[in-house]
Amino acid sequence: MAEDPEVIFLTINNDPNPDKAREYMAKNRFTFPVLLDDGYLRGARVSAFPTTWFIGPGGRIEFAKRGWSEKLVEEFGWRVEATRAPK
């Protein structure tokens, strides 16, 4: 999905030290955007980390996954496909 222009990955960092996120991203050669939390996560009532939102073309959260996944590609792949706009 990395080459698919219709799929965008980003993350929200809630660590009070943004340098940790920069170091982690560089160390793992991740290039997707990292947003710095300004209180949004509390307002959105996110209490489990990681929490993953699958947002459809209309900007609505179609699926939410709370917690870690051992089978990331299998579990997330079908959700990505299900959020695509009909062609």
N, C-alpha and C positions, 0 to 999 in steps of 0.2 A: 504494500500500500504506500510505501515511501515515495514512489514515483507517480502516484495518482493525484492529480491536482484537485480532485473533489474531496480528498480526505486530508484533514488538517489535525495535527496533534499539538497540544500545548499543555502546560502544567502550571499550577499555582503553587508557589513556594510559600509556606507559612512559617519558616524558620526566621527568627528575628535577625539572623546574620545572613544577608544575601550573598556574601562571599562564599559560603558553604555551597550554595546552589551553583554558583559559577564554577567552582572547583570541580564539583561532581559532574556537571555537564561537560566540561573540558576533558576530564579524566576518561569519561565514557564515550567521548566524541559524539555527543548528542547535539543536534543543531535546531531542534524545534524550540519555539518560544517558551520562555518561562516568565510568568507574571508574578509580581510580588504582592502578597496578600495585604490589603489595607483594612481588613476587618470584614471583607466580603464573605469569607468562609463561615464566620460566626453568624452573620445575617442569613446565610443560606442553610444554616443548621447542619453543617458538615461536622460529624463527630467521629467518623471512621476514616482512617488513612491506610491505603489510598482510597479515594472515592473517584470513580470514573463516570463521567457523563458522556452519553452518546447523543449529540445534538443533530437534529435533522436539518434539511435545507431551509425550513421555515424558522429556524432559530429556537425551536422547542426541544426540551429534553425528552428524548424518546425512550431511553433506557438509563438506569443508574445501577452501577455495580459498586458495592461497598466491600472493601477489603481486598486482600491480595489474591491472585489467581495463579495456580500452578500451570494451567493450560491456557496461557494468555492468547495465543493465536487462535486456537479453536473456540474459546469462549468469547473473544472479542470480535472475531472475524464475521460471524453471522450477524452480530449486532450492527457492525459497520454496514454490511450489505443491506440490512433491513431499514436503515435510516436513509438510504439513497433515494433521490427523487425518482419517481417512475419515468421511464423513457418512452 
